[in-house]
């Protein structure tokens, strides 16, 4: 992981927006949400550093996070605390980068829909990554109260897919 962090820092320093490396069973993809280009010398330095630093199979995707801060004078202490509509809900997140599918194939019913009761280990959806269909299972028991993505939509690692009200 230390070597991957160094590679990411190298990419940022050289303003390289996207990087792919495939060698045997090792596949690394790094893509930044910023616009950036690579000149030939920068790309050559990047490839040399990648050959030396990457030793284990990994798939990495990084997206910079932007935080918005709103300043206002609250009338009371209760007004200061933001209300989180997902508070108390268990959020099932994507464990990989890929494409979200709600059903096993086009034209078939969705694995689950809002209002369904789910059990721990029950398949909720599929995330396709590199031509592999990965079944995403619930890690909570309860009622599906929200779906955050639409079928066919790309998803990132850690992106919320479903909200489950645990029982």
MOVEN-V92739 format. One record per helix or strand of 2 or more residues. SS is the DSSP state (a for helix, b for strand). FROM is the first residue (numbers start at 1). LEN is the number of residues. If there is no record, write none. Layout:
BEGIN
ss & from & len
SS & FROM & LEN
SS & FROM & LEN
END
This chain:
BEGIN
ss & from & len
a & 2 & 12
b & 18 & 6
b & 26 & 6
a & 40 & 14
a & 77 & 4
b & 90 & 4
b & 98 & 4
b & 117 & 2
b & 123 & 7
b & 132 & 6
b & 142 & 6
b & 154 & 2
b & 160 & 7
END
